[in-house]
Amino acid sequence: MEASAVESVAENNGDASEVEEAAERSPAEARDSSRLFEFSSFVNVGPGADNCPDADTGECSNTLHFHAWIRLPNPFQRSSIAEKAAAARARRKRILRDEDSDSRTIIDEGIESALAANDRDAFIDEIVNKDFLQDHLKAMKEIAEEEEFAHIEEDQERFRALDAKPAEERDEEEYDHLQKHLADYTQKCNAKREEMQAPLRDSLSDKSIEELADIIREDRIERSCQAAFNDTYNVWEWYIGTLKPRPADKGLPNERVFGSVEHLKGCAPEVYEALDNAFTRLEAAQGGQLKNS
């Protein structure tokens, strides 16, 4: 609103300070400016790249170095990326629903082999262990709450320190005790996980092998579709958020490192791994926000 317009409103409704007080506000106005770019980081790949004096300026001429400033997408970009990823998932699902497609044939071939061998246990194990990692982490958390294992992380760290020493330099009694203690912890975690999985395993025992095969097929299709979503989300997030560093007095980086998505897909495996790790860390720092799946 121009000053003249504000003055006109003030004449009819009170002074300008009252009009300004009624203006729309945003929480962003009060945000700590030191946190504005907390979801960004530098990525340096190559021999000596971390110590390169020009790593953060964009002026490095070493052809063996890869330098980038990365940031997470803003909400508008994230929405667009999620839409592309959802479309990729939908396309993948259409292909896998086509029983004549090559991808569906691959899934069915593995299932048919287990059916021919009448391997019910293999099917049940796959279904029960679909969420193995989540189940095991829950089991570990529960066991760690027991008094006996209240300091398990410190015990693990101490064991690693002792294990790294030559046998003649470490306290063998303490070492043996910790080894047994950690083995007990692992055994109890496994037992707790199996206890947590037991209801699902029991519910599957009455199903025919054909019913189990159908469950497996749907699980494999869903995993493949989710992988298509994640892969597409990642490539567009990295493409948009991987920028060329430049001197601080030139402002924030705004030029993309990769000229196209295909350019990104053709990057060296070391660069791919570094970007994967860096973006994963930033997403975790953002509060563990999951992709819009």
LINLINLIN-V524654 format. One record per pair of residues at least 12 apart in sequence whose C-alpha atoms are under 7 Angstrom apart, sorted by the first residue. I is the first residue (numbers start at 1). J is the second residue. Records with the same first field share a line. If there is no record, write none. Layout:
BEGIN
I = J / J
END
This chain:
BEGIN
39 = 71 / 72 / 282 / 286
40 = 70 / 71 / 72 / 282
41 = 69 / 70 / 71
42 = 68 / 69 / 70
43 = 67 / 68 / 69 / 274
44 = 66 / 67 / 68
45 = 65 / 66 / 67 / 271
46 = 64 / 65 / 66
49 = 65
55 = 67
56 = 245 / 246
57 = 245 / 246 / 247
58 = 244 / 245 / 246 / 247
68 = 242 / 243 / 244 / 245
69 = 242 / 243 / 244 / 245
70 = 241 / 242 / 243
71 = 241 / 242
72 = 241
73 = 237 / 241
81 = 233 / 236 / 237
82 = 233 / 292
85 = 229 / 230 / 232 / 233
86 = 229
88 = 228 / 229 / 232
89 = 225 / 226 / 228 / 229
92 = 225 / 228
93 = 225
96 = 221
111 = 213
120 = 209
123 = 212 / 213 / 216
124 = 201 / 204
127 = 216
128 = 197 / 200 / 201
135 = 193
136 = 193
139 = 189 / 192 / 193
140 = 189
143 = 189
155 = 178
159 = 175 / 178
162 = 175
235 = 261
239 = 258 / 261 / 264
240 = 256
242 = 256 / 257
243 = 255 / 256 / 257
244 = 256 / 257
END
